[in-house]
Amino acid sequence: MFLINIPIEPIEERYSLQWDKWFKDHFEAAEINVRTIYGDTTSGKINKGSFLDIIETNLYKTSQLSQIIRILADYDDSYDLVLFFHDLWFPGLSNIAYIRDGLNLKHLKICGCLHAGSYDPFDFLAKQGMASWAALAEESWFGKIVDQIYVATEFHKSLLCWNRSISVRKILVTGFPIFDEFLKGLPKNHLPTVVFPHRLDSEKNPDTFDSLKSFIPDKKILWGKTMELGGGKVMYASLLAGAHIAVSCADQETWGIAMQEAVFCGCIPLVPNRLSYEEMYLPEFKYKSFAELVDKIEMYLDTPPTDLLLIQKEKLLSSGALAIPNIIKAIKKLVE
């Protein structure tokens, strides 16, 4: 087997730089023959868009696609060739299928990690009205072209199956690759601090977080949204390390990396009892109503659940550490 490793463009605000290193380290340890395909240089920032920069992600993916096509031009189908996408929402999949089927390449396999798509009504793509055409594209890509899809949670698998006609057998719940590489040993702020670690997009409900202040008026609490404070990844980790509680109010979450990063920095997580959070967090860290969220903030600022936080951190890290090995195992079975 030869593996073509196709990363997401490097963006400091996201986890793509970490994934690039983590996957390559695991592929090397597993003694997999691999070639990594990078795209053209980007700014590394999100200037137009939400999760990724709309212009730069298309430039990056198009340059990756060009390199993939050149590889396929020399491929004679005499061995197993696997294309592994860090982000499977890749418009060039149609071009690859055209070449695969046109040249009858039986040993070419396509797989990758799916993060989100227009099948989620709260996702950026759906909110921009792209489901009007992307729904058909997703049915084609994921239902007909791709051999395996890797998602982080059962919630995401169900979301995809509910909204698109895709065989449940090709969707594998592997977990989400993440390791604890955040700042250690920094002191907590002197005043109790509650943070919102998400993007400031409507599906994350930053306004709900803002409204918390008026319901806990008598306490001297510092409130902050990390994306408003800026400063890059190091400053972001420092803000989390100084905070006591991290709050999510999200309507869209297929995994929730920001809340995990907050846990790794020692924050008590408070998440709605829905979405992927439902299967990932201990009951003590989930809330079912705004009133319960307010109560838990007050309670945990007075009496932090230190032991439970350690259990929650280990739960997330255990799942994160298994994700890439699970993906490698699935890839190997794909070519058996």
Backbone as numpy.savetxt, mean C-alpha at the origin, in Angstrom:
# Nx Ny Nz CAx CAy CAz Cx Cy Cz
13.60 -20.40 -14.11 12.75 -19.20 -14.11 13.63 -17.96 -14.11
13.23 -16.98 -14.91 13.85 -15.66 -14.88 12.77 -14.64 -14.54
13.07 -13.77 -13.60 12.08 -12.81 -13.10 12.45 -11.40 -13.56
11.47 -10.71 -14.12 11.61 -9.29 -14.42 10.90 -8.53 -13.30
11.66 -7.79 -12.52 11.17 -7.06 -11.35 10.87 -5.62 -11.77
9.62 -5.18 -11.59 9.17 -3.89 -12.13 8.65 -3.01 -10.98
9.51 -2.16 -10.41 9.12 -1.37 -9.24 8.22 -0.18 -9.58
7.65 0.40 -8.52 6.98 1.70 -8.60 8.06 2.78 -8.65
7.75 3.90 -9.27 8.72 4.99 -9.29 9.08 5.42 -7.87
10.34 5.82 -7.64 10.77 6.17 -6.29 10.17 7.49 -5.81
9.38 7.42 -4.75 8.73 8.60 -4.18 8.95 8.57 -2.67
9.51 9.62 -2.14 9.84 9.65 -0.72 8.60 9.55 0.16
7.49 10.15 -0.27 6.27 10.14 0.53 5.64 8.75 0.62
5.98 7.87 -0.31 5.40 6.54 -0.33 6.44 5.53 0.16
6.19 4.27 -0.07 7.07 3.20 0.38 7.84 2.57 -0.77
7.82 3.21 -1.95 8.41 2.58 -3.14 9.92 2.41 -3.00
10.61 3.35 -2.38 12.06 3.20 -2.18 12.37 2.02 -1.28
11.59 1.86 -0.22 11.78 0.74 0.69 11.48 -0.58 -0.01
10.38 -0.62 -0.75 10.03 -1.84 -1.46 11.12 -2.24 -2.44
11.69 -1.29 -3.12 12.75 -1.59 -4.09 13.88 -2.37 -3.41
14.30 -1.92 -2.26 15.38 -2.59 -1.53 14.93 -3.93 -0.97
13.78 -3.93 -0.32 13.31 -5.15 0.35 13.10 -6.29 -0.64
12.46 -6.02 -1.77 12.22 -7.08 -2.75 13.53 -7.59 -3.33
14.43 -6.69 -3.69 15.70 -7.14 -4.26 16.49 -7.98 -3.26
16.48 -7.60 -1.99 17.18 -8.38 -0.96 16.59 -9.79 -0.86
15.27 -9.89 -0.89 14.61 -11.19 -0.78 14.82 -12.04 -2.02
14.78 -11.42 -3.19 15.04 -12.18 -4.41 16.45 -12.75 -4.41
17.40 -11.93 -3.96 18.79 -12.40 -3.89 18.92 -13.56 -2.90
18.28 -13.42 -1.73 18.35 -14.48 -0.71 17.72 -15.78 -1.22
16.69 -15.66 -2.04 16.00 -16.83 -2.59 16.68 -17.37 -3.84
17.79 -16.74 -4.22 18.59 -17.16 -5.39 17.75 -17.19 -6.66
16.97 -16.15 -6.84 16.15 -16.01 -8.03 16.91 -15.18 -9.07
16.94 -15.66 -10.29 17.53 -14.90 -11.39 16.59 -13.74 -11.71
17.08 -12.52 -11.54 16.18 -11.37 -11.64 16.87 -10.21 -12.35
16.07 -9.46 -13.08 16.50 -8.20 -13.65 15.47 -7.15 -13.28
15.93 -6.03 -12.71 15.03 -4.96 -12.30 14.96 -3.90 -13.39
13.73 -3.50 -13.71 13.49 -2.52 -14.78 13.02 -1.21 -14.16
13.88 -0.20 -14.21 13.49 1.13 -13.73 13.05 1.99 -14.91
12.23 2.98 -14.62 11.81 3.92 -15.64 12.71 5.14 -15.68
12.30 6.11 -16.49 13.04 7.36 -16.58 13.00 8.11 -15.25
13.99 8.95 -15.02 14.08 9.71 -13.78 12.86 10.60 -13.58
12.36 10.64 -12.35 11.24 11.50 -12.00 11.68 12.46 -10.90
10.80 13.39 -10.55 11.11 14.36 -9.49 11.07 13.73 -8.11
10.40 12.57 -7.99 10.25 11.93 -6.68 9.19 12.58 -5.82
8.39 13.48 -6.41 7.35 14.18 -5.66 6.00 13.98 -6.34
4.94 14.30 -5.61 3.59 14.21 -6.16 3.07 15.63 -6.34
3.14 16.11 -7.57 2.72 17.48 -7.87 1.32 17.53 -8.47
0.95 16.50 -9.22 -0.37 16.45 -9.85 -0.97 15.07 -9.62
-1.81 14.98 -8.61 -2.41 13.68 -8.32 -2.56 13.45 -6.84
-2.71 12.17 -6.48 -2.97 11.81 -5.09 -1.96 10.78 -4.62
-2.22 9.51 -4.90 -1.30 8.46 -4.47 0.01 8.51 -5.24
-0.09 8.76 -6.56 1.06 8.94 -7.44 0.83 10.20 -8.27
1.92 10.74 -8.83 1.79 11.89 -9.71 1.26 11.41 -11.07
0.19 12.01 -11.52 -0.50 11.53 -12.72 0.41 11.55 -13.95
1.14 12.62 -14.13 2.00 12.72 -15.30 3.23 11.82 -15.15
3.90 11.94 -14.03 5.17 11.23 -13.88 5.01 9.72 -13.81
3.90 9.24 -13.23 3.72 7.79 -13.17 3.50 7.22 -14.57
2.85 7.97 -15.44 2.66 7.51 -16.81 3.96 7.56 -17.61
4.77 8.60 -17.40 6.08 8.65 -18.05 6.96 7.51 -17.59
6.94 7.26 -16.28 7.78 6.21 -15.71 7.37 4.83 -16.23
6.07 4.55 -16.17 5.57 3.25 -16.60 5.75 3.04 -18.11
5.62 4.11 -18.88 5.81 3.98 -20.31 7.25 3.63 -20.65
8.20 4.23 -19.93 9.61 3.90 -20.18 9.92 2.48 -19.70
9.28 2.03 -18.63 9.44 0.63 -18.22 8.86 -0.30 -19.28
7.69 0.04 -19.79 7.05 -0.79 -20.81 7.95 -0.94 -22.03
8.59 0.14 -22.45 9.48 0.09 -23.60 10.60 -0.92 -23.38
11.16 -0.94 -22.18 12.23 -1.89 -21.87 11.70 -3.32 -21.83
10.51 -3.51 -21.28 9.92 -4.84 -21.23 9.70 -5.39 -22.64
9.20 -4.54 -23.53 8.95 -4.97 -24.90 10.26 -5.39 -25.58
11.33 -4.67 -25.32 12.62 -5.04 -25.90 13.10 -6.40 -25.38
12.83 -6.67 -24.10 13.17 -7.99 -23.55 12.36 -9.07 -24.25
11.06 -8.81 -24.43 10.20 -9.80 -25.08 10.58 -10.02 -26.54
11.17 -9.02 -27.16 11.59 -9.17 -28.56 12.66 -10.24 -28.72
13.46 -10.45 -27.65 14.52 -11.45 -27.70 14.16 -12.75 -26.98
12.95 -12.82 -26.45 12.52 -13.98 -25.67 11.99 -15.07 -26.60
12.51 -16.30 -26.44 12.13 -17.39 -27.36 11.18 -18.42 -26.74
10.68 -18.15 -25.54 9.70 -19.02 -24.87 10.28 -20.38 -24.49
11.59 -20.48 -24.38 12.22 -21.76 -24.02 12.39 -21.92 -22.51
12.02 -20.91 -21.75 12.13 -20.97 -20.29 11.02 -20.10 -19.69
10.78 -20.30 -18.37 9.74 -19.52 -17.69 10.22 -18.10 -17.45
9.45 -17.15 -17.93 9.74 -15.73 -17.73 8.56 -15.11 -16.99
8.84 -14.52 -15.83 7.78 -13.94 -14.99 7.97 -12.44 -14.92
6.92 -11.70 -15.24 6.90 -10.26 -15.05 6.21 -9.97 -13.73
6.95 -9.41 -12.77 6.39 -9.10 -11.46 6.31 -7.58 -11.28
5.09 -7.08 -11.13 4.84 -5.66 -11.00 4.61 -5.30 -9.53
5.36 -4.31 -9.02 5.09 -3.82 -7.67 3.73 -3.13 -7.61
3.31 -2.58 -8.73 1.97 -1.97 -8.84 1.32 -2.55 -10.09
0.36 -3.44 -9.88 -0.25 -4.16 -11.00 -1.23 -3.31 -11.79
-1.60 -2.13 -11.27 -2.45 -1.22 -12.04 -1.53 -0.52 -13.04
-1.25 -1.23 -14.13 -0.22 -0.86 -15.10 -0.84 -0.87 -16.49
-1.16 0.29 -17.07 -1.87 0.32 -18.35 -1.20 -0.45 -19.46
0.12 -0.62 -19.42 0.83 -1.35 -20.46 0.58 -2.84 -20.47
-0.22 -3.35 -19.54 -0.55 -4.78 -19.53 -1.19 -5.21 -20.85
-1.97 -4.33 -21.45 -2.62 -4.67 -22.72 -1.59 -4.89 -23.82
-0.53 -4.05 -23.84 0.53 -4.23 -24.84 1.26 -5.55 -24.65
1.51 -5.89 -23.37 2.21 -7.14 -23.08 1.37 -8.35 -23.49
0.06 -8.28 -23.22 -0.82 -9.38 -23.62 -0.87 -9.52 -25.14
-0.84 -8.40 -25.84 -0.83 -8.42 -27.31 0.39 -9.19 -27.81
1.56 -8.93 -27.21 2.78 -9.62 -27.62 2.73 -11.09 -27.20
2.31 -11.34 -25.96 2.25 -12.73 -25.45 1.37 -13.60 -26.33
0.18 -13.13 -26.60 -0.77 -13.95 -27.36 -0.43 -13.96 -28.84
0.05 -12.82 -29.35 0.41 -12.77 -30.76 1.57 -13.68 -31.12
2.50 -13.85 -30.16 3.66 -14.72 -30.40 3.51 -16.09 -29.74
2.33 -16.32 -29.10 2.04 -17.62 -28.48 3.10 -17.99 -27.44
3.38 -17.04 -26.53 4.40 -17.24 -25.51 3.78 -17.95 -24.30
3.87 -19.26 -24.27 3.21 -20.07 -23.25 3.89 -19.99 -21.88
5.17 -19.66 -21.87 5.93 -19.67 -20.61 6.09 -18.27 -20.01
5.38 -17.30 -20.55 5.39 -15.95 -20.00 4.25 -15.80 -19.00
4.59 -15.40 -17.78 3.60 -15.22 -16.73 3.62 -13.78 -16.23
2.45 -13.30 -15.82 2.31 -11.91 -15.36 1.66 -11.91 -13.99
2.27 -11.22 -13.04 1.74 -11.17 -11.68 2.17 -9.87 -11.02
1.60 -9.58 -9.85 2.02 -8.38 -9.14 1.09 -8.00 -8.01
1.48 -6.95 -7.31 0.74 -6.45 -6.15 -0.29 -5.41 -6.59
-1.49 -5.57 -6.12 -2.57 -4.63 -6.43 -2.85 -3.79 -5.18
-2.81 -2.49 -5.34 -2.98 -1.57 -4.21 -4.39 -1.01 -4.13
-4.93 -0.63 -5.27 -6.27 -0.05 -5.33 -6.66 0.08 -6.79
-7.88 0.56 -7.02 -8.34 0.74 -8.39 -9.72 1.33 -8.42
-10.28 1.46 -9.61 -11.59 2.09 -9.74 -12.71 1.20 -9.20
-12.38 -0.05 -8.87 -13.37 -0.96 -8.26 -13.70 -0.56 -6.83
-12.91 0.33 -6.24 -13.19 0.89 -4.91 -13.83 2.25 -5.10
-15.10 2.42 -4.72 -15.80 3.69 -4.99 -15.17 4.90 -4.30
-14.34 4.68 -3.27 -13.69 5.79 -2.58 -12.29 6.08 -3.11
-11.80 5.27 -4.04 -10.47 5.47 -4.58 -10.43 6.70 -5.49
-9.24 7.28 -5.63 -9.04 8.47 -6.47 -9.55 8.24 -7.90
-9.27 7.07 -8.47 -9.69 6.78 -9.84 -11.20 6.84 -9.97
-11.89 6.22 -9.01 -13.35 6.21 -9.06 -13.91 7.61 -8.85
-13.31 8.36 -7.93 -13.80 9.71 -7.65 -13.63 10.63 -8.85
-12.62 10.35 -9.68 -12.40 11.16 -10.88 -13.25 10.70 -12.06
-14.11 9.71 -11.82 -15.00 9.23 -12.88 -14.37 8.24 -13.83
-13.18 7.74 -13.49 -12.48 6.85 -14.42 -13.08 5.45 -14.50
-13.94 5.11 -13.55 -14.56 3.78 -13.62 -15.38 3.60 -14.88
-15.80 4.71 -15.51 -16.59 4.62 -16.74 -15.84 3.87 -17.84
-14.50 3.95 -17.81 -13.71 3.16 -18.76 -12.77 2.18 -18.05
-12.32 2.53 -16.83 -11.36 1.68 -16.13 -11.97 0.37 -15.68
-13.29 0.35 -15.45 -13.93 -0.90 -15.05 -13.70 -1.98 -16.11
-13.86 -1.60 -17.37 -13.65 -2.56 -18.46 -12.18 -2.92 -18.58
-11.30 -1.94 -18.38 -9.86 -2.21 -18.42 -9.46 -3.17 -17.32
-9.98 -2.95 -16.10 -9.64 -3.82 -14.97 -10.16 -5.24 -15.19
-11.35 -5.35 -15.75 -11.87 -6.69 -16.06 -10.95 -7.40 -17.04
-10.45 -6.66 -18.01 -9.55 -7.23 -19.00 -8.20 -7.58 -18.39
-7.58 -6.61 -17.72 -6.25 -6.82 -17.14 -6.25 -7.94 -16.12
-7.09 -7.77 -15.10 -7.04 -8.68 -13.95 -7.82 -9.97 -14.18
-8.85 -9.89 -15.01 -9.64 -11.08 -15.27 -9.08 -11.97 -16.37
-8.44 -11.36 -17.39 -8.04 -12.13 -18.57 -6.53 -12.17 -18.79
-5.81 -11.11 -18.45 -4.40 -11.01 -18.81 -3.48 -11.53 -17.71
-3.72 -11.11 -16.47 -2.83 -11.39 -15.35 -3.02 -12.82 -14.85
-1.92 -13.46 -14.44 -1.98 -14.83 -13.93 -2.20 -14.89 -12.42
-1.60 -13.97 -11.69 -1.77 -13.93 -10.23 -1.82 -12.48 -9.75
-2.67 -12.24 -8.74 -2.82 -10.92 -8.12 -2.54 -11.06 -6.63
-1.67 -10.22 -6.09 -1.32 -10.27 -4.68 -1.90 -9.05 -3.97
-2.73 -9.30 -2.96 -3.32 -8.22 -2.18 -2.97 -8.42 -0.70
-3.12 -7.35 0.05 -2.66 -7.37 1.43 -3.65 -8.01 2.40
-4.96 -7.86 2.12 -5.96 -8.27 3.10 -7.13 -8.98 2.44
-7.87 -9.71 3.26 -9.10 -10.36 2.79 -10.12 -9.31 2.36
-10.13 -8.18 3.04 -11.04 -7.10 2.66 -10.80 -6.68 1.21
-9.55 -6.50 0.85 -9.22 -6.06 -0.51 -9.62 -7.13 -1.53
-9.36 -8.38 -1.19 -9.76 -9.48 -2.08 -11.27 -9.47 -2.31
-12.02 -9.31 -1.24 -13.48 -9.30 -1.35 -13.95 -8.09 -2.15
-13.34 -6.93 -1.91 -13.70 -5.71 -2.63 -13.53 -5.90 -4.13
-12.43 -6.53 -4.52 -12.15 -6.75 -5.93 -13.14 -7.75 -6.53
-13.41 -8.81 -5.80 -14.34 -9.84 -6.30 -15.78 -9.33 -6.39
-16.18 -8.50 -5.43 -17.55 -7.96 -5.45 -17.79 -7.06 -6.66
-16.77 -6.34 -7.07 -16.97 -5.27 -8.05 -16.44 -5.57 -9.44
-15.70 -6.67 -9.60 -15.19 -7.04 -10.91 -15.32 -8.55 -11.09
-15.52 -8.99 -12.33 -15.64 -10.41 -12.63 -14.25 -11.02 -12.78
-13.69 -11.44 -11.66 -12.34 -11.98 -11.63 -12.36 -13.26 -10.81
-11.69 -14.28 -11.29 -11.65 -15.54 -10.58 -11.00 -15.36 -9.21
-11.69 -15.82 -8.19 -11.18 -15.67 -6.84 -9.89 -16.46 -6.65
-9.66 -17.47 -7.46 -8.49 -18.34 -7.31 -7.19 -17.64 -7.68
-7.26 -16.62 -8.52 -6.02 -15.96 -8.91 -5.65 -14.80 -7.97
-6.51 -14.50 -6.99 -6.25 -13.41 -6.05 -5.73 -14.02 -4.75
-4.50 -13.74 -4.40 -3.86 -14.32 -3.22 -3.62 -13.25 -2.17
-4.03 -13.54 -0.94 -3.79 -12.62 0.18 -2.41 -12.94 0.76
-1.46 -12.05 0.52 -0.08 -12.30 0.92 0.38 -11.46 2.10
-0.41 -10.46 2.48 0.08 -9.45 3.41 0.77 -8.34 2.63
1.20 -7.33 3.35 1.80 -6.15 2.73 3.22 -6.00 3.24
4.22 -5.98 2.35 5.61 -5.92 2.82 5.90 -4.67 3.63
6.29 -4.84 4.86 6.70 -3.70 5.68 7.59 -4.21 6.81
8.60 -3.42 7.14 9.52 -3.73 8.23 9.70 -2.48 9.07
10.15 -2.66 10.28 10.31 -1.54 11.21 11.68 -0.90 10.98
11.68 0.15 10.16 12.92 0.88 9.89 12.76 2.35 10.26
12.00 2.61 11.30 11.71 3.98 11.67 12.53 4.41 12.88
12.40 5.68 13.23 13.24 6.25 14.28 12.99 5.58 15.62
14.07 5.34 16.33 13.97 4.67 17.62 14.45 5.60 18.74
13.81 5.47 19.89 14.33 6.10 21.09 14.08 7.58 21.23
13.29 8.20 20.33 13.02 9.62 20.49 11.97 9.83 21.58
12.11 10.86 22.39 11.14 11.09 23.47 9.80 11.56 22.94
8.74 11.22 23.67 7.42 11.73 23.33 7.33 13.21 23.70
6.45 13.92 23.01 6.23 15.32 23.33 5.78 15.48 24.77
6.13 16.62 25.36 5.74 16.87 26.75 4.22 16.93 26.88
3.56 17.60 25.94 2.10 17.66 25.95 1.53 16.47 25.18
0.40 15.94 25.59 -0.22 14.84 24.84 -0.50 15.28 23.41
-0.14 14.41 22.46 -0.19 14.77 21.04 -0.97 13.72 20.26
-1.91 14.21 19.46 -2.74 13.33 18.61 -2.49 13.74 17.16
-2.15 12.76 16.31 -1.81 13.08 14.92 -2.72 12.35 13.93
-2.78 12.93 12.75 -3.48 12.36 11.60 -2.40 12.11 10.56
-1.98 10.83 10.33 -0.81 10.56 9.50 -1.08 10.34 8.02
-2.30 10.62 7.58 -2.72 10.28 6.22 -2.51 11.41 5.22
-2.71 11.05 3.94 -2.91 12.07 2.91 -4.16 12.87 3.26
-4.20 14.12 2.80 -5.33 14.99 3.13 -6.42 14.92 2.08
-6.67 13.72 1.57 -7.71 13.51 0.56 -9.04 13.21 1.23
-10.13 13.46 0.51 -11.46 13.38 1.12 -11.77 11.99 1.66
-11.27 10.92 1.01 -11.57 9.57 1.49 -10.90 9.26 2.83
-9.94 10.08 3.23 -9.30 9.90 4.54 -10.00 10.71 5.64
-10.92 11.61 5.24 -11.75 12.39 6.17 -10.94 13.23 7.16
-10.05 14.09 6.67 -9.32 14.96 7.60 -10.23 15.92 8.38
-11.39 16.26 7.80 -12.32 17.16 8.50 -12.86 16.51 9.76
-13.06 15.19 9.72 -13.52 14.49 10.93 -12.47 14.58 12.02
-11.22 14.45 11.65 -10.14 14.61 12.63 -10.14 16.02 13.21
-10.32 17.03 12.35 -10.33 18.41 12.84 -11.45 18.64 13.85
-12.58 17.99 13.64 -13.72 18.21 14.53 -13.52 17.63 15.92
-12.53 16.75 16.07 -12.28 16.16 17.39 -11.92 17.20 18.44
-11.27 18.27 18.01 -10.78 19.28 18.95 -11.92 19.88 19.78
-13.05 20.09 19.14 -14.16 20.72 19.85 -14.87 19.78 20.81
-14.59 18.48 20.69 -15.23 17.51 21.59 -14.33 17.15 22.77
-13.08 17.57 22.72 -12.18 17.35 23.85 -11.54 18.71 24.18
-12.37 19.68 24.62 -11.89 21.06 24.73 -11.09 21.38 25.98
-11.21 20.54 27.01 -10.64 20.90 28.30 -9.23 20.39 28.52
-8.73 19.63 27.59 -7.40 19.06 27.76 -6.38 19.82 26.92
-5.18 19.93 27.42 -4.09 20.58 26.67 -3.48 19.53 25.73
-4.01 19.49 24.55 -3.60 18.48 23.57 -3.05 19.18 22.34
-1.95 18.67 21.81 -1.44 19.11 20.51 -2.07 18.25 19.43
-2.66 18.91 18.42 -3.28 18.22 17.31 -2.49 18.52 16.04
-2.23 17.52 15.21 -1.47 17.79 14.01 -1.74 16.81 12.89
-1.70 17.33 11.65 -1.80 16.49 10.45 -0.42 16.49 9.80
0.18 15.33 9.68 1.58 15.25 9.25 1.79 15.85 7.87
0.82 15.72 6.97 1.00 16.22 5.60 0.96 17.74 5.54
0.45 18.38 6.58 0.45 19.84 6.62 1.79 20.38 7.11
2.54 19.55 7.81 3.77 20.01 8.43 4.99 19.82 7.53
4.90 18.92 6.55 5.96 18.76 5.55 7.27 18.27 6.14
8.35 18.42 5.34 9.68 18.07 5.84 10.21 16.73 5.38
9.45 15.97 4.56 9.95 14.70 4.07 9.76 13.56 5.05
10.31 12.41 4.68 10.08 11.17 5.43 10.69 11.21 6.83
11.87 11.81 6.95 12.53 11.86 8.26 11.72 12.73 9.23
11.27 13.88 8.76 10.44 14.74 9.61 9.12 14.06 9.94
8.55 13.37 8.97 7.30 12.63 9.19 7.47 11.60 10.30
8.57 10.83 10.25 8.83 9.84 11.28 9.08 10.50 12.64
9.73 11.66 12.64 9.97 12.38 13.89 8.66 12.85 14.52
7.74 13.32 13.67 6.43 13.76 14.17 5.67 12.59 14.79
5.72 11.45 14.11 5.05 10.27 14.66 5.71 9.82 15.96
7.04 9.86 15.99 7.76 9.42 17.18 7.43 10.29 18.39
7.13 11.57 18.17 6.81 12.45 19.27 5.36 12.40 19.71
4.49 11.79 18.89 3.06 11.76 19.17 2.69 10.59 20.08
1.51 10.69 20.69 1.01 9.64 21.59 -0.07 8.79 20.94
-0.93 9.42 20.13 -2.04 8.71 19.49 -2.08 9.10 18.01
-2.32 8.11 17.15 -2.56 8.35 15.73 -3.98 7.92 15.41
-4.69 8.77 14.67 -6.11 8.54 14.39 -6.33 8.38 12.89
-7.12 7.38 12.53 -7.62 7.24 11.17 -9.13 7.38 11.17
-9.65 8.06 10.14 -11.10 8.19 9.95 -11.46 7.75 8.54
-10.64 6.91 7.94 -10.70 6.63 6.51 -11.95 5.89 6.06
-12.38 6.23 4.84 -13.42 5.48 4.14 -12.81 4.54 3.10
-11.52 4.71 2.82 -10.84 3.89 1.82 -9.50 3.45 2.39
-9.34 2.14 2.53 -8.08 1.62 3.05 -8.00 0.13 2.75
-7.13 -0.22 1.82 -6.93 -1.63 1.52 -5.77 -2.22 2.31
-5.06 -1.36 3.02 -4.00 -1.84 3.92 -3.77 -0.87 5.06
-3.34 0.36 4.78 -3.17 1.35 5.83 -1.76 1.48 6.34
-0.84 1.83 5.46 0.57 1.87 5.86 0.85 3.01 6.83
0.16 4.14 6.71 0.44 5.27 7.60 0.18 4.91 9.05
-0.90 4.19 9.31 -1.20 3.80 10.68 -0.19 2.79 11.21
0.30 1.93 10.33 1.33 0.99 10.77 2.63 1.71 11.12
3.00 2.67 10.28 4.20 3.45 10.57 4.05 4.19 11.89
2.85 4.65 12.18 2.60 5.31 13.46 2.80 4.34 14.63
2.30 3.11 14.47 2.48 2.11 15.52 3.96 1.83 15.74
4.73 1.71 14.66 6.16 1.43 14.77 6.89 2.57 15.48
6.34 3.79 15.39 6.93 4.94 16.07 6.39 5.12 17.48
5.60 4.15 17.94 5.13 4.18 19.33 3.81 4.86 19.56
3.05 5.15 18.49 1.73 5.77 18.65 0.67 4.71 18.94
-0.28 5.07 19.76 -1.46 4.24 19.97 -2.37 4.45 18.76
-2.73 3.39 18.03 -3.57 3.57 16.84 -5.06 3.52 17.20
-5.84 4.41 16.63 -7.29 4.35 16.74 -7.86 4.37 15.33
-8.53 3.28 14.96 -8.99 3.10 13.58 -10.47 2.73 13.57
-11.19 3.10 12.52 -12.60 2.69 12.42 -12.70 1.19 12.23
-13.75 0.61 12.76 -13.95 -0.84 12.66 -14.57 -1.18 11.31
-13.78 -0.95 10.26 -14.22 -1.22 8.89 -12.97 -1.36 8.01
-13.23 -1.68 6.73 -12.15 -1.76 5.75 -11.12 -2.81 6.17
-9.88 -2.65 5.74 -8.83 -3.61 6.12 -8.51 -3.54 7.60
-8.81 -2.41 8.21 -8.52 -2.26 9.64 -9.21 -3.34 10.48
-10.38 -3.75 10.02 -11.19 -4.69 10.81 -10.44 -5.98 11.11
-9.62 -6.45 10.15 -8.91 -7.72 10.34 -7.49 -7.53 10.85
-7.03 -6.29 10.92 -5.61 -6.04 11.24 -5.36 -5.58 12.67
-6.38 -4.99 13.32 -6.15 -4.35 14.61 -6.90 -5.03 15.74
-6.32 -4.96 16.91 -6.95 -5.50 18.11 -8.24 -4.73 18.41
-9.21 -5.39 19.04 -10.49 -4.71 19.32 -10.32 -3.41 20.11
-9.33 -3.38 20.97 -9.13 -2.20 21.82 -8.74 -0.96 21.02
-8.27 -1.15 19.81 -7.82 -0.02 18.99 -8.80 0.35 17.89
-9.96 -0.29 17.87 -10.98 0.01 16.87 -12.16 0.73 17.52
-12.81 1.60 16.75 -14.00 2.30 17.26 -15.13 2.17 16.25
-16.35 2.18 16.76 -17.53 2.02 15.90 -18.30 3.31 15.70
-17.96 4.34 16.46 -18.67 5.61 16.36 -17.74 6.75 16.71
-18.13 7.94 16.34 -17.33 9.12 16.67 -17.24 9.29 18.18
-18.35 9.03 18.87 -18.35 9.17 20.33 -17.37 8.19 20.97
-17.30 6.97 20.45 -16.36 5.99 20.99 -14.92 6.43 20.71
-14.68 7.04 19.56 -13.34 7.55 19.26 -12.94 8.61 20.27
-13.83 9.52 20.56 -13.54 10.57 21.55 -13.22 9.94 22.91
-14.04 8.98 23.32 -13.83 8.32 24.61 -12.47 7.63 24.67
-12.09 6.96 23.59 -10.82 6.23 23.59 -9.62 7.16 23.57
-9.74 8.30 22.90 -8.65 9.27 22.94 -8.43 9.73 24.37
-9.49 10.10 25.04 -9.38 10.58 26.42 -8.83 9.48 27.33
-9.34 8.28 27.18 -8.92 7.17 28.03 -7.45 6.83 27.82
-7.03 6.74 26.56 -5.66 6.29 26.28 -4.62 7.38 26.53
-5.03 8.65 26.49 -4.09 9.70 26.88 -3.84 9.65 28.39
-4.87 9.28 29.14 -4.72 9.15 30.60 -4.02 7.86 30.98
-4.37 6.77 30.30 -3.82 5.45 30.64 -3.42 4.72 29.36
-2.21 4.93 28.88 -1.78 4.28 27.63 -1.75 2.75 27.77
-2.30 2.03 26.80 -2.31 0.55 26.83 -0.98 -0.01 26.30
0.07 0.17 27.06 1.43 -0.13 26.60 1.59 -1.58 26.16
1.10 -2.52 26.96 1.25 -3.94 26.62 0.50 -4.30 25.34
-0.70 -3.76 25.19 -1.49 -4.03 23.99 -0.83 -3.43 22.75
-0.20 -2.29 22.92 0.49 -1.66 21.80 1.63 -2.53 21.30
2.35 -3.15 22.21 3.44 -4.05 21.83 2.90 -5.27 21.08
1.77 -5.80 21.54 1.14 -6.94 20.85 0.70 -6.53 19.45
0.11 -5.33 19.34 -0.34 -4.85 18.03 0.84 -4.66 17.08
1.92 -4.10 17.58 3.10 -3.89 16.75 3.64 -5.22 16.24
3.71 -6.21 17.10 4.22 -7.52 16.69 3.29 -8.18 15.66
2.00 -7.99 15.82 1.03 -8.53 14.86 1.27 -7.95 13.46
1.46 -6.65 13.38 1.69 -6.00 12.10 3.04 -6.39 11.50
4.06 -6.43 12.34 5.39 -6.78 11.85 5.47 -8.23 11.38
4.79 -9.11 12.07 4.79 -10.51 11.67 4.17 -10.69 10.29
3.04 -10.01 10.08 2.39 -10.06 8.78 3.27 -9.44 7.71
3.88 -8.30 8.02 4.73 -7.62 7.05 5.94 -8.43 6.65
6.54 -9.11 7.61 7.74 -9.90 7.33 7.45 -11.11 6.45
6.22 -11.62 6.50 5.85 -12.80 5.71 5.43 -12.46 4.29
5.14 -11.20 4.02 4.52 -10.84 2.75 5.40 -11.18 1.55
6.65 -10.74 1.54 7.50 -11.02 0.38 7.78 -12.52 0.24
8.10 -13.24 1.33 8.23 -14.70 1.19 6.96 -15.35 0.64
5.78 -14.86 1.04 4.53 -15.40 0.50 4.43 -15.14 -1.01
4.84 -13.95 -1.44 4.80 -13.62 -2.86 5.78 -14.48 -3.65
6.99 -14.66 -3.11 7.97 -15.50 -3.81 7.49 -16.93 -3.92
6.89 -17.45 -2.85 6.34 -18.81 -2.89 5.26 -18.93 -3.97
4.40 -17.90 -4.07 3.34 -17.94 -5.07 3.92 -17.87 -6.48
4.95 -17.06 -6.69 5.57 -16.97 -8.01 6.17 -18.31 -8.41
6.84 -18.95 -7.48 7.45 -20.26 -7.78 6.38 -21.29 -8.15
5.25 -21.27 -7.46 4.18 -22.22 -7.78 3.56 -21.91 -9.13
3.60 -20.64 -9.50 3.02 -20.21 -10.77 3.70 -20.87 -11.96
5.00 -21.17 -11.82 5.75 -21.73 -12.96 6.02 -23.22 -12.81
5.46 -23.84 -11.77 5.67 -25.28 -11.60 4.97 -26.08 -12.70
